[in-house]
Amino acid sequence: MFNRKVLWITAIVLILNLSLGRNLAFVANDEETYQSLEIFSDALTKIKENFVDPEKTHSRNLIYGAIKGMVEELDDPYTRFMTPEVYREMKVETKGEFGGLGIVITIKEGKLTVISPIEGTPAYRIGIKAGDIITHIEGEETKDITLFEAVHKLRGPKGTKVTITVKREGEEDLLDFTIIRDIIEIESVKYSTINKDIGYVRITTFNQNTHHELKEALSKLEKEEIKNLIIDLRNNPGGLLSSAVSVSDMFIKKGTIVSTKGRIESQNRVYYAREEGTFPNYPLVVLINKGSASGSEIVAGAIKDLGRGVILGERSFGKGSVQTVLSLPDESGLVLSTARYYTPNGTSIHEKGIDPHIIVEGPKFSEEEKKMLKKLEKGGYIKEFAKGHPNYTEDELDDFLTSLKEKEIKLDQTLIKSLINKEIRRIKNEAEPVYELETDPQLKRAVDILVAQKILSSRER
C-alpha cells in the first residue's frame, strides 16, 4: 500500500511540475502537503478497489473531479477547470464567431448574475438589466451552475431561441425572457454633442478597436469646438486591459493608471500614463453604474484618483481580477485568477468597485408606477400603438395618452413617448439614439454640472 501511495503522490507532483512549467518538487517536501496528498491517494485507492460500480472509478474522471473540487474550494467565480473537450471548445469559440445573447455574467454570492447587457445586442434590446439574477435557463435551475456551464447553455447557433428566467430587484415576480441568439458584433464607441459645446462619448466595451474609435470620435468632436466632455461608461462590462489603459492615457497627463499585483513576479505590473498621449484638458465628467466593470473601473479609478474629472452615478460592479489560462499535460486547462487590479492610490477594485464623487441613481419608479408599467406591458398597448403609428403625430400621441388614463395607467408623458419610440426602432430595426437626455437623470446631472462650471468660469474671467 505504501508504494501505491508514493506512486500517486509522485504522479500528482509530476503533473504539477509539467502543467505549471516550474519546479514544484518542494510540494512533496512540505509536511502538511505531503500528508494531505497521502490522504488523497489513500481515498483514491479505496474508491477504486471498493466502490460497487467499477465503471465509475476511472482514474481520469476521479482526478478531474478532485481538481474541480479544489477549484470550487477557492470560491472564485472566475477560476475554473476545463476538460480537454471543453478546453478545445473554448479555444475555438474565442477565435470564431458565435451566436449569443449579448450579456456578460458572473457568479455573485452563489447566484448567476448579469454584470451588464451589451448595448445593441438581443439581450439589451429585450430589456435584460445589470444586476438581474438568472434563476433558470430553459426551465432548469441555475443553482450550483458554473460560469462556463452557464455560458455554454446560453450560446448557440444564430437564430435559435433560449428562454431565461430572472429575478430583478424591486420586482416580486420572476420575469421570463425568450431571446433570439445572434452574432455579437460590437461598436465600442458612439458619440454626439449636447447643447452644442458638450461632447458626449459612450464606450460600450474595451476591445482592440476602442482606442482608435475613441481617438477618431474625439477628433471629430474637437472640430465641432466642444468645450466640455462626458464619458459614459455605464453598463460597460470591460474587455481588454490594454484597451482600458490606452483609453485612460488619452485623458491623463502623467502618473500611474493601474497596477496589477499577484503572487507571481510576472503578474506585478504598473501601467503609466504617457504625456504625449494626452487629449485636450476639457472639463470631464465620467458616468458609471453597477453595470460598469473591469476595464470601466480601471478608467474611472484612474480619472478619480488623479483628479482628472468628476465621477458621477452609482457604485460600479467590482470586477477587478486578472485571469490566466494554464494548459495541463493532457490538454485540459485551468483558468486562474492570478492578480488583482489596483487604482493609482493603491485601492483594490475587486468586490469593492469605484464609488462616484456624486451619487445619482438611475431612473426609479414607485410601487404604483411599477404596477402601471406591468399593466402597460401585459396589455401590449405600446406595441399596438407603435405598430399602427410608426410616424405618429402629437395629436395621435395625446389620444393614446388619454386612452391609457381611461385604463388607469397614469405615467409620465416623456416616459411613454420614450417607450413608444424604442418600440418603433425595434420594429424598424433602427439603431438606438446616442443618448436620451429627457429620460436620463444621471446624464442630465452631468450636463448641469458642466453648464454650471462654464458659468462660474466665465464670471471669474
C-alpha positions as CSV (number, residue, x, y, z in Angstrom):
1,M,0.0,0.0,0.0
2,F,2.8,2.4,0.8
3,N,4.3,2.0,-2.6
4,R,1.0,2.8,-4.2
5,K,0.6,5.9,-2.1
6,V,4.1,7.1,-3.1
7,L,3.2,6.4,-6.7
8,W,0.1,8.5,-6.5
9,I,1.9,11.4,-4.8
10,T,4.8,11.3,-7.2
11,A,2.3,11.4,-10.1
12,I,0.5,14.4,-8.7
13,V,3.8,16.3,-8.1
14,L,4.8,15.4,-11.7
15,I,1.5,16.7,-13.0
16,L,2.1,20.0,-11.2
17,N,5.6,20.2,-12.5
18,L,4.5,19.7,-16.1
19,S,1.4,21.9,-16.0
20,L,2.9,24.9,-14.4
21,G,6.3,24.7,-16.1
22,R,8.3,25.3,-12.9
23,N,9.9,23.3,-10.2
24,L,7.4,22.3,-7.7
25,A,9.3,19.5,-6.0
26,F,9.0,21.4,-2.8
27,V,5.4,20.3,-2.6
28,A,6.4,16.8,-1.6
29,N,8.8,18.2,1.0
30,D,6.1,20.2,2.7
31,E,4.9,18.0,5.6
32,E,1.3,19.3,5.6
33,T,1.0,19.0,1.8
34,Y,2.6,15.5,1.9
35,Q,0.1,14.3,4.5
36,S,-2.8,15.7,2.5
37,L,-1.6,14.0,-0.7
38,E,-1.2,10.8,1.2
39,I,-4.9,11.1,2.4
40,F,-5.9,11.8,-1.2
41,S,-4.1,8.8,-2.6
42,D,-5.5,6.6,0.1
43,A,-9.0,7.7,-0.6
44,L,-8.5,7.3,-4.4
45,T,-7.2,3.8,-3.9
46,K,-10.1,2.8,-1.6
47,I,-12.6,4.2,-4.1
48,K,-11.1,2.3,-7.0
49,E,-10.8,-1.0,-5.0
50,N,-14.1,-1.0,-3.1
51,F,-16.8,1.1,-4.9
52,V,-19.6,-1.1,-6.0
53,D,-19.8,0.2,-9.6
54,P,-16.3,-0.2,-11.2
55,E,-17.3,1.6,-14.4
56,K,-17.5,4.8,-12.4
57,T,-14.0,4.6,-10.9
58,H,-11.9,5.5,-13.9
59,S,-8.8,7.3,-12.7
60,R,-9.2,10.2,-15.1
61,N,-12.7,11.0,-14.0
62,L,-11.9,10.8,-10.3
63,I,-8.8,13.0,-10.7
64,Y,-10.8,15.6,-12.8
65,G,-13.5,15.5,-10.0
66,A,-10.8,16.2,-7.4
67,I,-9.4,19.1,-9.4
68,K,-12.9,20.6,-9.8
69,G,-13.3,20.2,-6.0
70,M,-10.1,22.2,-5.5
71,V,-11.2,24.9,-7.8
72,E,-14.6,25.2,-6.1
73,E,-12.8,25.4,-2.7
74,L,-11.2,28.6,-4.0
75,D,-14.6,30.3,-4.1
76,D,-13.8,32.4,-7.1
77,P,-16.4,32.6,-9.9
78,Y,-13.7,33.4,-12.5
79,T,-11.5,30.4,-11.8
80,R,-12.4,27.1,-13.4
81,F,-11.2,23.7,-14.6
82,M,-11.7,22.6,-18.2
83,T,-11.6,19.1,-19.5
84,P,-9.7,18.6,-22.9
85,E,-13.0,18.7,-24.7
86,V,-14.2,21.9,-23.0
87,Y,-10.8,23.5,-23.4
88,R,-10.7,22.8,-27.1
89,E,-14.2,24.2,-27.5
90,M,-13.2,27.4,-25.6
91,K,-10.2,27.9,-27.9
92,V,-12.5,27.5,-31.0
93,E,-15.1,29.9,-29.6
94,T,-12.6,32.6,-28.8
95,K,-11.3,32.6,-32.3
96,G,-14.5,32.5,-34.3
97,E,-18.0,34.0,-34.4
98,F,-20.7,32.6,-32.1
99,G,-24.3,33.1,-31.6
100,G,-25.1,34.6,-28.2
101,L,-27.4,37.0,-26.2
102,G,-25.0,39.8,-25.6
103,I,-24.7,39.7,-21.8
104,V,-21.7,39.5,-19.5
105,I,-22.3,37.3,-16.5
106,T,-20.7,36.2,-13.3
107,I,-21.4,34.1,-10.2
108,K,-22.0,36.6,-7.4
109,E,-22.8,35.3,-3.9
110,G,-23.6,31.9,-5.4
111,K,-26.1,33.3,-7.9
112,L,-25.8,33.6,-11.7
113,T,-25.8,37.4,-12.1
114,V,-25.8,39.7,-15.1
115,I,-22.9,42.2,-14.9
116,S,-24.2,44.1,-17.9
117,P,-26.1,43.6,-21.2
118,I,-24.0,44.8,-24.2
119,E,-25.6,47.7,-26.0
120,G,-27.3,46.8,-29.3
121,T,-27.4,43.1,-28.7
122,P,-30.5,40.8,-28.3
123,A,-30.4,40.8,-24.5
124,Y,-30.1,44.6,-24.4
125,R,-33.0,45.1,-26.8
126,I,-35.3,42.8,-25.0
127,G,-34.7,44.5,-21.6
128,I,-32.2,42.5,-19.6
129,K,-30.6,44.7,-17.0
130,A,-27.4,44.8,-14.9
131,G,-27.9,43.0,-11.6
132,D,-30.6,40.6,-13.0
133,I,-30.2,37.2,-11.4
134,I,-30.7,34.3,-13.8
135,T,-32.6,31.7,-11.9
136,H,-33.5,29.3,-14.8
137,I,-32.2,28.6,-18.3
138,E,-34.7,26.7,-20.4
139,G,-36.7,25.9,-17.3
140,E,-33.6,24.4,-15.5
141,E,-32.5,25.9,-12.2
142,T,-29.1,27.6,-12.2
143,K,-28.3,26.7,-8.6
144,D,-24.7,25.4,-8.3
145,I,-24.1,26.1,-12.1
146,T,-20.6,27.0,-13.0
147,L,-19.9,30.1,-15.1
148,F,-18.6,28.1,-18.0
149,E,-21.7,25.8,-17.9
150,A,-23.9,28.9,-18.0
151,V,-22.1,30.4,-20.9
152,H,-22.3,27.1,-22.8
153,K,-26.1,26.9,-22.3
154,L,-26.7,30.5,-23.3
155,R,-24.6,30.3,-26.5
156,G,-25.9,28.6,-29.6
157,P,-26.4,29.0,-33.4
158,K,-27.6,32.3,-34.7
159,G,-31.4,32.5,-35.0
160,T,-32.1,29.9,-32.2
161,K,-34.1,30.8,-29.1
162,V,-33.3,30.5,-25.4
163,T,-35.6,31.3,-22.5
164,I,-34.1,32.7,-19.3
165,T,-35.9,33.5,-16.1
166,V,-34.6,36.3,-14.0
167,K,-35.1,37.7,-10.5
168,R,-35.0,41.5,-10.6
169,E,-34.5,43.9,-7.7
170,G,-37.8,45.6,-6.9
171,E,-39.9,43.0,-8.8
172,E,-41.9,40.5,-6.8
173,D,-42.4,38.0,-9.6
174,L,-39.8,36.2,-11.7
175,L,-39.5,37.5,-15.3
176,D,-39.3,35.3,-18.4
177,F,-37.4,36.4,-21.5
178,T,-37.2,34.5,-24.7
179,I,-34.2,35.8,-26.7
180,I,-33.2,35.0,-30.2
181,R,-29.4,34.4,-30.4
182,D,-27.4,36.5,-32.9
183,I,-23.8,37.0,-33.9
184,I,-22.4,39.5,-31.4
185,E,-20.7,42.3,-33.2
186,I,-19.9,45.4,-31.1
187,E,-19.4,49.0,-32.0
188,S,-17.4,50.1,-29.0
189,V,-17.7,53.9,-29.3
190,K,-20.6,56.2,-30.0
191,Y,-20.6,60.0,-29.8
192,S,-22.5,63.2,-30.3
193,T,-22.8,66.7,-28.9
194,I,-25.2,68.1,-26.2
195,N,-26.1,71.8,-26.1
196,K,-23.5,72.3,-29.0
197,D,-20.4,72.6,-26.8
198,I,-20.6,69.5,-24.7
199,G,-19.1,66.4,-26.2
200,Y,-20.7,63.1,-25.3
201,V,-18.9,59.8,-25.8
202,R,-20.3,56.4,-24.8
203,I,-17.9,53.5,-24.6
204,T,-19.8,50.2,-24.6
205,T,-16.8,47.8,-24.3
206,F,-13.0,47.7,-24.4
207,N,-11.7,45.8,-27.4
208,Q,-8.8,46.1,-29.8
209,N,-10.5,48.8,-31.8
210,T,-11.7,51.0,-28.9
211,H,-8.6,53.3,-28.7
212,H,-8.8,54.0,-32.5
213,E,-12.5,54.6,-32.5
214,L,-12.3,56.9,-29.5
215,K,-9.5,58.9,-31.0
216,E,-11.5,59.3,-34.2
217,A,-14.6,60.4,-32.2
218,L,-12.7,62.9,-30.1
219,S,-11.0,64.4,-33.2
220,K,-14.4,65.0,-34.8
221,L,-15.8,66.5,-31.6
222,E,-12.9,68.8,-31.5
223,K,-13.7,70.1,-34.9
224,E,-17.2,71.0,-33.6
225,E,-15.4,73.1,-31.0
226,I,-16.6,71.4,-27.8
227,K,-15.7,72.9,-24.5
228,N,-16.6,70.1,-22.1
229,L,-16.7,66.3,-22.3
230,I,-18.9,63.5,-20.8
231,I,-17.5,59.9,-21.0
232,D,-20.3,57.4,-20.4
233,L,-19.1,54.0,-19.1
234,R,-22.5,52.8,-17.8
235,N,-23.2,49.1,-18.5
236,N,-19.7,48.7,-19.9
237,P,-18.6,45.3,-18.7
238,G,-14.9,45.8,-19.6
239,G,-12.7,43.9,-22.0
240,L,-9.0,44.2,-22.8
241,L,-6.7,45.6,-20.1
242,S,-4.5,47.1,-22.8
243,S,-7.5,48.9,-24.3
244,A,-8.6,50.4,-20.9
245,V,-5.1,51.6,-20.3
246,S,-4.9,53.2,-23.7
247,V,-8.2,55.0,-23.2
248,S,-7.2,56.3,-19.8
249,D,-3.9,57.5,-21.3
250,M,-5.8,59.8,-23.6
251,F,-7.1,61.9,-20.6
252,I,-4.3,61.6,-18.0
253,K,-1.1,63.6,-18.4
254,K,1.1,61.6,-16.0
255,G,1.1,59.1,-13.2
256,T,0.0,55.5,-12.7
257,I,-3.1,54.4,-14.5
258,V,-3.5,51.0,-12.9
259,S,-1.3,48.3,-11.3
260,T,-1.8,44.5,-11.1
261,K,-0.5,42.5,-8.1
262,G,-0.3,38.8,-7.8
263,R,1.8,36.0,-6.2
264,I,4.0,35.5,-9.3
265,E,6.5,38.3,-10.1
266,S,5.4,38.5,-13.7
267,Q,1.9,39.4,-12.6
268,N,3.1,42.5,-10.7
269,R,3.0,45.3,-13.3
270,V,2.4,49.1,-13.3
271,Y,0.9,50.9,-16.2
272,Y,1.9,54.5,-16.5
273,A,0.4,57.4,-18.5
274,R,2.5,58.9,-21.2
275,E,2.4,62.7,-21.5
276,E,2.4,62.7,-25.3
277,G,-0.8,60.7,-25.4
278,T,-2.9,63.3,-23.6
279,F,-6.1,64.7,-25.1
280,P,-7.1,68.3,-24.6
281,N,-7.7,69.1,-21.0
282,Y,-11.5,69.6,-21.2
283,P,-13.6,69.6,-18.0
284,L,-14.6,66.0,-17.7
285,V,-17.5,64.0,-16.2
286,V,-17.5,60.2,-16.2
287,L,-20.7,58.3,-15.8
288,I,-20.7,54.9,-14.1
289,N,-23.3,52.5,-12.6
290,K,-23.5,48.9,-11.2
291,G,-23.1,47.6,-14.8
292,S,-19.6,49.2,-15.1
293,A,-17.0,46.6,-14.6
294,S,-13.3,45.7,-15.1
295,G,-11.9,48.0,-17.8
296,S,-14.5,50.6,-17.0
297,E,-13.4,50.6,-13.4
298,I,-9.8,51.0,-14.4
299,V,-10.6,54.1,-16.4
300,A,-12.9,55.6,-13.7
301,G,-10.5,54.7,-10.9
302,A,-7.6,56.4,-12.7
303,I,-9.5,59.6,-13.5
304,K,-10.9,59.7,-10.0
305,D,-7.6,59.1,-8.1
306,L,-5.6,61.5,-10.3
307,G,-8.2,64.3,-10.1
308,R,-8.8,64.5,-13.8
309,G,-12.5,64.6,-13.7
310,V,-15.8,64.1,-11.8
311,I,-17.2,60.5,-11.4
312,L,-21.0,60.6,-11.3
313,G,-23.6,57.9,-11.0
314,E,-23.7,54.7,-8.8
315,R,-21.0,52.4,-7.4
316,S,-19.5,50.2,-10.1
317,F,-19.7,46.4,-10.2
318,G,-16.3,45.4,-8.6
319,K,-14.7,43.0,-11.0
320,G,-11.0,43.7,-10.5
321,S,-9.2,40.4,-11.1
322,V,-6.9,39.2,-13.9
323,Q,-7.4,35.7,-15.3
324,T,-4.7,33.5,-16.8
325,V,-5.3,30.3,-18.9
326,L,-2.9,27.5,-18.0
327,S,-2.6,24.3,-20.0
328,L,-2.3,20.9,-18.3
329,P,-0.4,17.9,-19.8
330,D,-3.4,16.1,-21.2
331,E,-4.7,19.2,-22.9
332,S,-7.1,20.0,-20.2
333,G,-6.8,23.5,-18.7
334,L,-7.2,25.9,-15.8
335,V,-8.5,29.4,-15.8
336,L,-7.0,31.0,-12.7
337,S,-7.4,34.4,-11.1
338,T,-3.7,35.3,-10.8
339,A,-3.7,39.0,-10.0
340,R,-5.9,42.0,-8.9
341,Y,-6.3,45.5,-10.2
342,Y,-5.4,48.5,-8.1
343,T,-6.1,52.1,-8.7
344,P,-3.3,54.8,-8.6
345,N,-4.0,55.3,-4.9
346,G,-3.5,51.6,-4.3
347,T,-7.1,50.7,-3.8
348,S,-8.3,47.3,-4.8
349,I,-11.2,47.3,-7.3
350,H,-12.2,43.7,-6.7
351,E,-15.6,43.2,-4.9
352,K,-15.5,46.9,-3.9
353,G,-16.0,48.8,-7.1
354,I,-15.5,52.5,-7.7
355,D,-17.5,55.0,-5.6
356,P,-18.6,58.1,-7.6
357,H,-17.8,61.6,-6.4
358,I,-21.5,62.4,-6.9
359,I,-24.1,59.7,-6.3
360,V,-27.1,60.0,-8.8
361,E,-29.3,57.0,-9.1
362,G,-30.8,55.9,-12.4
363,P,-34.5,56.1,-13.2
364,K,-36.5,54.8,-10.2
365,F,-40.2,54.0,-10.1
366,S,-42.7,54.0,-7.2
367,E,-44.6,50.8,-6.4
368,E,-47.7,52.3,-8.1
369,E,-45.7,53.2,-11.2
370,K,-44.3,49.7,-11.4
371,K,-47.8,48.3,-11.3
372,M,-48.9,50.6,-14.1
373,L,-45.8,49.7,-16.2
374,K,-46.7,46.0,-15.7
375,K,-50.2,46.7,-16.8
376,L,-48.9,48.6,-19.8
377,E,-46.7,45.7,-20.8
378,K,-49.2,43.0,-20.3
379,G,-51.8,44.9,-22.3
380,G,-49.4,45.2,-25.2
381,Y,-50.6,48.9,-25.6
382,I,-47.2,50.3,-26.5
383,K,-46.6,47.6,-29.1
384,E,-50.0,48.0,-30.6
385,F,-49.7,51.8,-30.9
386,A,-46.2,51.7,-32.3
387,K,-47.2,49.1,-34.9
388,G,-50.2,51.2,-36.0
389,H,-48.5,54.6,-35.8
390,P,-44.8,54.3,-36.9
391,N,-44.9,58.1,-37.7
392,Y,-47.3,59.3,-35.1
393,T,-48.4,63.0,-34.7
394,E,-48.7,64.9,-31.4
395,D,-52.5,64.6,-31.7
396,E,-52.3,60.9,-32.0
397,L,-50.0,60.7,-29.0
398,D,-52.4,62.8,-27.0
399,D,-55.3,60.5,-27.9
400,F,-53.2,57.5,-26.9
401,L,-52.3,59.0,-23.5
402,T,-56.0,59.8,-22.9
403,S,-56.9,56.2,-23.6
404,L,-54.2,55.0,-21.1
405,K,-55.7,57.3,-18.4
406,E,-59.1,55.7,-19.0
407,K,-57.4,52.4,-18.3
408,E,-56.0,53.9,-15.1
409,I,-52.5,53.9,-16.5
410,K,-51.0,57.3,-15.5
411,L,-47.4,57.6,-16.3
412,D,-45.1,60.5,-17.2
413,Q,-45.6,61.5,-20.9
414,T,-41.9,61.6,-21.5
415,L,-41.5,58.0,-20.4
416,I,-44.5,56.8,-22.5
417,K,-43.0,58.6,-25.6
418,S,-39.6,57.1,-24.9
419,L,-41.1,53.6,-24.7
420,I,-43.1,54.1,-28.0
421,N,-40.0,55.4,-29.8
422,K,-38.0,52.4,-28.6
423,E,-40.6,50.0,-29.9
424,I,-40.8,51.8,-33.2
425,R,-37.0,51.5,-33.6
426,R,-37.2,47.8,-32.7
427,I,-39.9,47.2,-35.4
428,K,-37.9,49.2,-38.0
429,N,-34.6,47.6,-36.8
430,E,-33.1,51.0,-36.3
431,A,-30.2,51.9,-34.1
432,E,-30.8,53.4,-30.6
433,P,-30.1,57.1,-30.3
434,V,-26.7,58.0,-28.9
435,Y,-28.4,59.5,-25.8
436,E,-31.9,60.3,-24.5
437,L,-31.4,63.3,-22.2
438,E,-35.1,63.7,-21.2
439,T,-35.3,60.3,-19.5
440,D,-31.8,60.0,-18.2
441,P,-31.3,61.7,-14.7
442,Q,-27.6,60.9,-14.5
443,L,-26.8,62.4,-17.9
444,K,-29.0,65.4,-17.0
445,R,-27.0,66.0,-13.8
446,A,-23.7,65.7,-15.7
447,V,-24.8,68.3,-18.2
448,D,-26.0,70.6,-15.4
449,I,-22.6,70.3,-13.7
450,L,-20.7,71.3,-16.8
451,V,-23.1,74.1,-17.6
452,A,-22.7,75.5,-14.1
453,Q,-18.9,75.2,-14.3
454,K,-18.9,77.1,-17.6
455,I,-21.0,79.9,-16.0
456,L,-18.6,80.1,-13.0
457,S,-15.5,80.1,-15.2
458,S,-16.9,83.0,-17.3
459,R,-17.6,85.1,-14.2
460,E,-14.1,84.5,-12.9
461,R,-12.7,85.9,-16.1
